Structures are given as C-alpha cells and as structure tokens.
C-alpha cells in the first residue's frame, strides 16, 4: 500500500513542478470553452442550452490532450522498468498512475465547472449537475485513455494515434455524461438513471483499464 | 480421431509452412465457390426477388447491405478470437489472422455504411441520419480504423500484434456498451422515424436471396482472410530475410 501511495505522491509532485504541466489541461479546458462562443455567436440562450455538451466535449479533449505523456515519460527516464520489476503488482501501479492523473486533470475540471459554467450561461442547478456528472465520468475517461497511453508508451509520436484509438471508446461515457446533465436541467428522464449508468461505465472502465493497461505495458517490452 | 490427435493436427496446421501449403490448395476452390454463390445470389436478388410494395427496386440494396453488416461483426469476432490466441498462446498465426482480418472488416463496415447511405437517400430523403443503427456501425468503423492505425504505427510485428490484441479485446467489451448507449441516446434525441424490418416475417422470396448472398459474401470474406494471411506470412518472411541479409551482407551476395 505504501508503494502505491508513494507512486501517487510522486506523480502529483512531478505534475506540480516546473515542466510537469499539471494544470495545463485545466487551462486547455478553459481555452476550448472560450473558443465555442466565438464559433457559435454570443447568443446566451443557445449557449445555455448546449452548455453541458460544450463542457463535456472540452473535458474529453482536455483528457485526450494530457494523456500521451502518462507512461511515455516513465518509459523515457527508466522508471517504467522499475515499476515492471517492483514487488507492487503492475496493475496497482497502473491504478496509481490513473488516480494521480485524474487528481491533476479530471478533478480540477469538475471543481472548476461552476466558474466555467458562467461563460456558457449555465443555471446554478446546471452547474451542479455538470460538476457531478464530470466527477462521476472523468475517472472513466482517464481510465480508457490510460489503455491508449500504455499501448503508445514506446512511440515517439503517440499523441495523435492515442486520440484516434481512444476517442471511439469514449462515446458511451460522453453520451451518458451529457444526458445526465441534460436530465438535471429538465427532461423526460430522471437525473439518477443516466448518472447511475455513467458511474457504472466509469467503474467498468477502471477495472478493464487496470488489467489492459498492465498487459499493454508488459507487452511493450 | 482422439482428442489428443485432433489437438496434434490443429497444432500441425498452426505451423505456418503447413498452413501455407494447405491454404494454397483450399484457396482457389474457396474463391471459386464464393464467386459462384455470390453470382447466384446476385441473380436471385436482381431477377427472382420481387420489388417491395413500398420501396420498389431500392429494397435490392438490402441484399448487399445486410450481409455486409453481419460480416462487419463476424470479422470483429474473428479478430477478437485471434487476439485471444495472440495473448494466451502467443501464436504467430493468430497474429497474422488478426492483422489480415482488420482491413476486411473495415471494408465490409464501410460497404455497409455506403450502401446504407445510398439506400437512405431515396427512402429518408438524406444520405445520413443519426439513427441508432447507423451511428453504432459508424463507431465500429472508427474502432476498425483505430486498430489499423495502431498496426501501422508499431514496426516490430510481435509487439504490434500484442498491442493490437489488447485494443481489440477492449473494443470487444466496448462495442455492446456503445450499441446500448447509442440506442439510449437516439431515443432521447429523435423519435423512431425509421422503418424497421421487424413487422411481419420476411417473405421467402426475399429471405432466400438474402441468405444466399450472406453465404456467398461470407465465403468471399473467408477467402480474402486466408489470402490476406498468406500475404502477411510471406511479408514476414521477406522481412526476416531482409534483416538477415542486412546482418550478413557478404553472404547475401550483394
């Protein structure tokens, strides 16, 4: 357990240091949300109607952008070899990496939604709803992305291929994330149903990702 | 034959050289049979099957469209079974089978999408609607493309096979979830506006050509798969020989 926590702490420290880029994805999220009104026009009614969709799309893109270095940096400086040989099971090491990455990307995104929601004129209930759906859904996004990151760890230019192979697998998370947020803003379905399915998808993705990611890292040697 | 004998013959077949010899003998017959059955199926589709009372002659697109959709899923199943073979038994033929199935599956998925679009134009008035079935096939096509892209971005064949096998199996788990979530999404966004084939049972005059076409195209898919596997085995031999030659330039005679 202490090795697991040490790995999480190491990744968080690395992300917070210069060059770690820990909060870059938050900045990227903000930039994407800011670009949308320039494309669609400043109509606040339209923006508040599609606000949850914008925030979710921005979250997917921010997750995709940040993921390519998840295992690549470890592969380059040799710490991946240490993880492969360590007594801590590789599956748990992958889980620790996913957790640390989520704390530096998914969690801040969800917490900052009340701020960014103002830009797309979300109502207060809408902001809470989007924040809750992002809290439930972003672990799944990070987990799915981690499989892609593990598969592309040894590639020099893995970023684009990572996005191509991972994005179709994120479709279910996106569907239920946005429909849960829309359900909270008033709709025919109750909020809890899509939220429960979203949480189920996230948990399933975590289980699959931990084993698939570890297998990918072993296979990459 | 005993179980052990059966297993032994399976492993014999799994030897790439024996596979090349056997598939070389089977392939012409298989390809000929596929062409024959597909020709009969096409004849029935165009001349014996009646036009639909609502859709007229455009219903004949179905005889290509529906088998393509089946084969798109069937080839993904072949790819997933081969992926298991790669990961569990580390079998080189499984690698080869995986790699050969991907472009064929992608081609049938694309064929399904294109015929669907051509059928949709006269029926729904537009080439594309975000209908649940179309959307899930579209996502399947994107997954196929991702798999092919991953094959093309890792140069060592063994490592590429293991990476793709993991992606294929993750996709295998994900495809039913995609199907389910797209159905949910579709009922939220637009009411069912699309005609379905689920009313009365399909009349035999339509069902028979459909089944014949399905058999013909499945045979064609298997023939293409075998031929793709043979090409890939030969490609790997060329690759190995090239590497050997590069290691020993003097013996290579250059």
Interface residues (C-beta under 8 A of the other chain):
Chain A: X147 X148 X151 X152 X154 X155 X161 X164 X165 X166 X167 X168 X169 X171 X172 X175 X176 X179 X182 X187 X188 X189 X194 X197 X201 X204 X208 X212 X215 X216 X219 X220
Chain B: X87 X139 X142 X143 X145 X146 X147 X149 X150 X153 X154 X159 X162 X163 X166 X167 X169 X170 X171 X173 X174 X177 X178 X180 X181 X182 X184 X185 X188
